[in-house]
Amino acid sequence: MKSPRHNGGFSLIEVMVAILILGVAVAGLVHGINTALASSKESELQTVAALYAQGKIEELRAGQTLEDGENEGDCGAVLALYRWKQSVTGTEIPGLHEVDVVVEHAQTRREIYELKTLLFEPEDDSTTRRTGGRKDSKSNTRPRSTS
């Protein structure tokens, strides 16, 4: 009578199943890393676009006057992936302007970020120009009678 032989190794089927499981796990890991990188790149695009749009509004805010109309342009050599469009329109309230800045991808024209705000430009008045934006309190008072 022969005694049963016990091998300490793995069979071919066991090795193939282990390789299949390992392959599926590695494929899932690579897909997860690829998704994270793409999400990070999209976040970077949106952040830069938001900062550029805010900068365009700050340029308007710092300027002397607001003129209604539309402008557009590219964002320069450093930000070659972006283009911007700016629209300034008046509202029913005198001096109040609605500003809309859109930053889009330069090649696909896909909108990346849009920023809307309202800017107020006080009307020019001779009393406000003399006193740096404040009305002259002396111009509204009457002389007192000294009787």
C-alpha positions as CSV (number, residue, x, y, z in Angstrom):
1,M,0.0,0.0,0.0
2,K,1.3,3.4,-1.0
3,S,1.1,6.4,1.3
4,P,-0.5,9.6,-0.1
5,R,2.0,12.2,-1.2
6,H,1.5,15.7,0.2
7,N,3.0,18.5,-1.9
8,G,3.6,21.8,-0.2
9,G,3.3,23.8,-3.5
10,F,0.4,25.5,-5.2
11,S,-1.5,24.1,-8.2
12,L,-1.6,25.9,-11.5
13,I,-5.2,26.8,-11.0
14,E,-4.5,28.5,-7.7
15,V,-1.7,30.5,-9.2
16,M,-3.8,31.6,-12.2
17,V,-6.7,32.7,-9.8
18,A,-4.3,34.7,-7.6
19,I,-2.8,36.5,-10.7
20,L,-6.4,37.3,-11.9
21,I,-7.3,38.8,-8.6
22,L,-4.1,40.8,-8.4
23,G,-4.7,42.0,-12.0
24,V,-8.2,43.2,-11.2
25,A,-7.0,45.0,-8.0
26,V,-4.1,46.7,-9.9
27,A,-6.5,47.8,-12.7
28,G,-8.9,49.3,-10.1
29,L,-6.0,51.1,-8.4
30,V,-4.8,52.6,-11.7
31,H,-8.3,53.8,-12.6
32,G,-8.7,55.4,-9.2
33,I,-5.4,57.2,-9.5
34,N,-6.2,58.4,-13.0
35,T,-9.6,59.8,-11.8
36,A,-8.0,61.6,-8.9
37,L,-5.4,63.2,-11.2
38,A,-8.1,64.3,-13.7
39,S,-10.2,65.8,-10.8
40,S,-7.1,67.6,-9.5
41,K,-6.4,69.1,-12.9
42,E,-10.1,70.3,-13.3
43,S,-9.9,71.8,-9.9
44,E,-6.8,73.7,-10.9
45,L,-8.4,75.0,-14.1
46,Q,-11.4,76.3,-12.1
47,T,-9.3,77.9,-9.4
48,V,-7.1,79.8,-11.9
49,A,-10.2,80.8,-13.9
50,A,-11.9,82.1,-10.7
51,L,-8.9,84.1,-9.7
52,Y,-8.6,85.6,-13.2
53,A,-12.3,86.5,-13.3
54,Q,-12.0,88.2,-9.9
55,G,-8.9,90.1,-11.1
56,K,-10.9,91.4,-14.1
57,I,-13.6,92.7,-11.8
58,E,-11.0,94.3,-9.6
59,E,-9.6,96.1,-12.6
60,L,-13.0,97.6,-13.3
61,R,-13.5,98.5,-9.7
62,A,-10.1,100.3,-9.7
63,G,-10.8,102.2,-12.9
64,Q,-12.2,105.7,-13.1
65,T,-15.4,105.0,-14.9
66,L,-17.6,102.0,-15.9
67,E,-18.6,101.9,-19.5
68,D,-21.4,99.7,-20.7
69,G,-20.4,97.2,-23.3
70,E,-18.7,93.9,-24.0
71,N,-15.0,93.1,-24.2
72,E,-13.1,89.9,-24.7
73,G,-9.5,88.7,-25.0
74,D,-7.0,86.0,-24.2
75,C,-5.2,85.7,-20.9
76,G,-1.7,86.1,-22.1
77,A,1.1,83.7,-22.8
78,V,1.3,82.5,-19.2
79,L,-2.4,81.4,-19.2
80,A,-2.6,80.3,-22.8
81,L,-5.4,77.8,-22.0
82,Y,-7.9,80.6,-21.1
83,R,-9.9,83.3,-22.8
84,W,-12.2,85.8,-21.1
85,K,-15.4,87.7,-22.0
86,Q,-16.7,90.7,-20.0
87,S,-20.1,92.3,-20.1
88,V,-21.0,95.5,-18.3
89,T,-24.7,96.6,-18.5
90,G,-26.6,99.4,-16.7
91,T,-29.5,98.7,-14.4
92,E,-32.6,100.7,-13.6
93,I,-30.8,102.3,-10.7
94,P,-28.5,105.1,-11.9
95,G,-24.9,104.3,-11.3
96,L,-25.4,100.6,-10.7
97,H,-23.9,98.3,-13.3
98,E,-24.2,94.5,-13.7
99,V,-20.8,93.0,-14.5
100,D,-20.5,89.4,-15.9
101,V,-17.0,87.9,-16.5
102,V,-16.8,84.5,-18.2
103,V,-13.5,82.6,-18.4
104,E,-13.5,79.8,-21.0
105,H,-11.1,77.2,-22.4
106,A,-9.2,78.8,-25.3
107,Q,-9.4,75.8,-27.7
108,T,-12.8,74.2,-26.9
109,R,-14.6,77.5,-25.9
110,R,-16.0,75.5,-23.0
111,E,-17.0,77.8,-20.1
112,I,-14.9,77.1,-17.1
113,Y,-16.0,79.8,-14.7
114,E,-18.5,82.7,-14.6
115,L,-18.6,85.5,-12.1
116,K,-21.4,88.0,-11.8
117,T,-21.5,91.0,-9.6
118,L,-23.0,94.5,-9.3
119,L,-20.7,97.6,-9.2
120,F,-21.8,101.0,-8.1
121,E,-20.4,104.1,-9.7
122,P,-21.6,107.3,-7.9
123,E,-22.8,110.0,-10.2
124,D,-20.5,113.0,-10.6
125,D,-21.5,115.9,-8.5
126,S,-19.6,119.1,-7.9
127,T,-20.0,118.8,-4.1
128,T,-18.7,115.3,-4.0
129,R,-15.7,116.0,-6.2
130,R,-14.5,118.8,-3.9
131,T,-14.7,116.8,-0.7
132,G,-13.4,113.5,-1.9
133,G,-16.7,111.6,-2.2
134,R,-18.5,113.2,0.8
135,K,-21.1,115.9,0.4
136,D,-20.0,119.3,1.8
137,S,-22.0,119.7,4.9
138,K,-21.6,123.5,4.7
139,S,-23.4,123.7,1.4
140,N,-26.6,122.5,3.0
141,T,-26.8,124.9,5.9
142,R,-28.4,128.3,6.1
143,P,-26.8,131.2,7.8
144,R,-28.1,131.9,11.3
145,S,-29.7,135.1,12.2
146,T,-28.0,136.8,15.1
147,S,-30.9,138.8,16.6
